[in-house]
Amino acid sequence: MRIRPTLVALTALPLIVLAACGTDAATTPSSTSDTATATATATVTDSSATDGTDAPSTDGTDTPSTDSTDTTDSTDTTAPPAEGPTEPASTAVADPAPKADMPTVTGAFGEKPELKFPAGKLAPAGLQRQILTEGTGTEVKAGDLLVANYVGQVWDAEKSFDSSFDRGTPAGFTIGKQQVVNGWDVALVGTKVGSRVLLTLPPSDGYGATGNSQAGILGTDTIVFVVDIVETFPATAGGQADAVVANPAPTGITVTGALGEAPTVKVAAGTAEPTANKLTVLATGTGEKIADGKNAVFQVVAQPWDGTEGGSSWKDGAIQQAPISASSILKDLVGVPVGSRVLLVVPATAGDTSTGAAAAPSVVYVLDIAGQY
């Protein structure tokens, strides 16, 4: 079941994220067919459920695929867009190409990089990876929520098609689980936090044979990324086991389970439903305080008031993220220390036939705050 969509405000995701969990060939290994500012939709979403009372989930959305059908008539001599070969995606990084055949990168970790391509040279074969700066932090594992800054550029192009540096904030996404382009899944797992990595992706490891027209990427284009590995959160990360118990749960709601582990939430029959959102800090961590404008990273368990089964990121093995702002349902997290366990009650919502939104019962959420970025 998905943890209610309203728990997390919609936010634009970068081009490396897949649409619809990565099954669209026109969005990368897909791809995602929008430039950073045009990338449309996507949520912190949990891919395991479809129930309207559920689901923030992180990583996974992106943009509509492009249609390459040719509508020319018999008098039109316009050629259809070039399509690339339909080769299988890589399962490992290729043997390294000579450095002289790879782009050069200027700029330090954390600064926007500048790419210079070798004059007169074609892109090297296969999925290429160069570690430009070796970090000393945690190693990235498949299933982690990876936080990265990056620039993406078509081979030999003068300008980037996507840049988190230009947006002023890193991007977070699940790595190694087919929610981003294949080249990232294969090449970034095993790198370390603090590393700057240069990648070149043939079409099969990027946006596929149809490319990404909205970003100006053809199905024959090799794309190049410079990626700074900012942070990584394991799928099992949660709050602190030694957080200090602070407040009891509201009357009629019981939360059991050790801190740092998945909790169980129950609502007693006859408990009055909430009429407004209310956040209760159950246990206080010792980390930095959640700041307005940041993205919170957390585990979450949802329990609908009507007793039906709710969603659990712990159970799904998919740690979540959400932007924190004045318009977010999680706005009251501002000032709560990382490592804390909090309880949020959200009142029921009526259906809206004009938008197609389904009615949703009141819900109790218990969130274990693992971090922010």
N, C-alpha and C positions, 0 to 999 in steps of 0.2 A: 504494500500500500504506500502511496506517496504521502509524505508529510506535507500537509496543506500548502498549495502553491503560494498563498499569500504570506507565508512565513518569510519568504525571501523576495525582495524586490527584484524585478527584471534588471539585467545589466548586460551591456554589450560584451561579447566575448571575442577574443582575437581570432584571426584566420586559421590558426593551427588547430582550433577545436572543431570537432565534427558535428554535423547536424544529425539530429535524430539518432544519437549514439553510434554514428559512424557507418551507416549503411548506404549512404548516398555517394555514388561513384563520382559525382561531379563536385562534391565537396571533399575534401581530402581523404584519404585512404580509407583516405579521403580528404576532404578539404572543407573549408567553410567558405561560402562564397561571398564574403563581404570584406571590404576594407575595414580597417579598425573602426572608423567612425560610422561606417554603414553596416557593420555586422549587426545583425539584428537581434537575436533574442536570447537570452538564455539564462538558465537558472541554476541554482544550486540544486540539482535534481537527483532524485534517487531513482535509478532505473528499474527498480523492482516492482513498482506498483502503480496502479491506476486509480486508486480510490481517492475521491476528492478531498478527503480529510488529511491528506498526506503529502508531503514531501519536499523539503528543501533538498536540493541536491546539488552537487557542485559541478562542476565540470560538465558538461556535456552538451552544449548546444551550439548551434551556429547558424548557418545561414542557408538560404534557399539555393538549390542547385540551379545551374544555368541550362537552358535548353538549346541544344545544338542543331535542331531540325532546320533544314534548308527550305525556305518558302519561295525560292525563286521560280519564275515560270520559264517557258521555253525561250523567251527573248532576253532573259537576264543572264549575263555571263559572270556575275559575281561568284567568286569561289567561296565555298563554305569554310568555316574556321578550320585551321590545321589541327588534326588530332594526333596524339602520340601513340606509340605502340602499347598494346595491352599486355605488358610483361608482369610477371608476379612480383609482389612486394618483397623487399629484402627481409631476411630473418637474422642477418648479422651485418656488421660494418664491413665494407670491402677492404681489401689490402690497400694501404695508404698510397695515394698518388704522390709523385714528387712535389715538394713544396713549391717549386717554380711553376707548377701547373695549377696551383690553388690561389684563391684570392689572398691578398694581404689585408690585415686589419689593424687600424690604428685606434688608440683610445684605451684607457685603463678599465678594469672591471668597475661596473657601476656608472660609467660614462657612455654616452651614445657612441657606438663604434662607427667608423667610416670604412667602407669596403673599396678596394681597388682590384680590378680583375686583370689577369695577365694578358697583355696585348696579343691579339691574334690567336689565342688558344681556345679550343673547345673545352667544354666542361668535362671533367674527368668521369670515368665510368663508375657506376655503382654508387652506393651510399657511402659518402666520405665523412670522416670525423677527425678534426684536429683539436687537441686540448691546448688552447692558447695560454691559459693560466690555470695551473693545477690548484684547486682549492684544498683545504684541510678539514672541511666539515663533514657532516654525515653523508654517507653514500646513498644515492637515490635508488630505491627499489620499486619494482613493478607494483602498482596499486597505491603508491604514495600520492598525496596531494602535493604536487610540485609547484613552487612559486618561482617565476623566472621573468627577467627582462630580456627583450630580444629585438632584433631587426631582421626583417625578411626582404629579400631582394632577388629579382630574376637575374640569372647569369648575364653579365654584360650590361645590365640596365643601369641608368644613372641615378634613379631614385628608388627608395624602398616602397613596397606595396603594403607593408604593415610594420608598426613599431610601437612597442609598449613605452619606449623612452619618450616618444612624442606625446603619448597620453599621460605621462607623468606618474604612472603606477604600474607595478608588475602584474602579471597574469597568473592565476592559479588554476590548475587543472589536474585531473587524475592521469598519471603516466603509466604506460605499459598495458593499458586495458582498452585499446582501440577507440579512445575518445579524442585523440589528436592525430595528426598526420603520422603515417607509419614511420617515417624517418626519425621523428622525435621519440616515438615509442621504443624503437630499436636502439638508437644512438645515445639517448640521454640516461637510460637506466644504467647504473654503474658509475656515473659521474659523481662528483662530490660537491657539496655546497661550497660556494666560493670560487667555483671554476668558471672560466669563460671558454665556450666551445664554439668552434666553427663547423658547420654542417653544409654539405651540398647534397641535394636530394634530386634524383632523377624523377620523371613524372610518376613512376610506379610507387615512389615513396612519398610523393607530395599530393598533388591534386588530381592524379589519374590522367587517363588518356584524353579526357575532355577539357582538362585545365580548369580555369576559374576566370570567366570572362569579366566579372565585375571587378576583379583585381588586376585585370590585364595579363593574366597568365594563360599561355597556350598549352595544349596537351603535349607539346614537344619541348617545353621549357624545363631546364634545370633551375631549381630555386635554391637560394643560399640563405642560411640563417647564422647569425651570431647570437648566442644564447648565454646569458649570465645566470647561473644557478644561485638563486637568492636564499631559498629555504626549501625544506621538504618535510612533510608531516606524514608519518606512517599511517596506514589505514586503521590501525588499532590505537592511535594516540587518543588520549582523553584528558580529563582534568587530573588534579593532583590527588594521590592517595592520602597525602597528609594535609589536605585542605582542612581548615578549621571550621567545624560545624557552627553555623551562625543563627539560622532561623528555622522554625518548624514549617512543614508544609501547611497550606491553608486547611481549614476544617473540612473533613470529608475526603481529603486526598492523602493517600499513603505512598511514600517513596521508600523502597527498600533496596538493599544492595550496597556493597562496599564502595567507597569513593575510589575513583580510578578504574572502576569496572562498570559493566552495563547495569543500570538500575531497572527495577520493576515498578510500574506505576499503576495504582488502582484508585478508582473513584467510587465511593460508597453510594449505594442506591439512595435516592432521595436527596442527595446533596444539591443545594441550590446552584443553578448555573450562573456563570459570570455574566455581567452586563458590560464589562470593559476589560481591556487587557490589563493584567497585573503580573509583575515580575517579582519573585521572591528569591533572595540569595540563600540557598540551603547550606552551602559551605564556601568559605572564602579562600581562594588561592593566594599565592605570594608573587605572581608574575606581574608584568606591567599592566596598567589599566587599559581596557578597551577604549579606543579613541574614536570620536566622530569622524567619519570619512574613511576609516579603515575597513578591511574585510576581516570578520571574525571567522575562526576555524574551530569546529566543534563536532562532538558526537551528539545525537539527539534521539530521544524516544518519544513517540507521540501516543497518547491514549485518548481516544474520543470519549466524550461524556456518555454517549449512549451504550458504552460497553463493547462496541465492536473492536476488532483487533486493529491496533495502530502500527505505524511504521517504526523501524529502528535502524539507524545507521550502523550501530554496533553489530546487529544481526546481518546486515547486508555487506559489511566490510567495506563501507564507503564513507569515509569521513567527509563532513560537509563544510561549506563556506557560505558566507552571505555578507553583502555590503551593509555597513551600519551608517544610517543617516536619520535625519529628523522624520522622514517619511517611511522608514522601515518599521516593520512590526517588531523588530529587535532593537529599537532605538534606546530602550531602557538598559541595554547592556553597556552603554557608555559609562565608564568609571568602574565597571566591575573588573577585578583583577583576573588575568589569565590563570588558569588552574582551578577556577571556581566551578561549582555545580549550582545551576539556577533552575527555577521552575517558572514557567510562563503559562498563564491561563488565557485562552482566547475565546471570546463568545461566539455563538453560532452565527452563521450568515444565511440570509435567505437567497434563494435562487434568483437569477435575473434572466428572464427570457429574451431581453433585448441583446444581451451579450452571450447568452448560452451558458453562463456560469451556473453550476449546480449548487444547490443548498449544501451547507456543511454544518455538522453539529459542533457544539463547543468542544474544545480540545485542551488537554494538558500536555505541555511539552517539558521535558527535563533535558537540559543541555549541559554538557560537560565541556568547558572552554579549553581548547588545546593550544590556541595561539591567535595571532593576528598578523596581518601584513598590510 
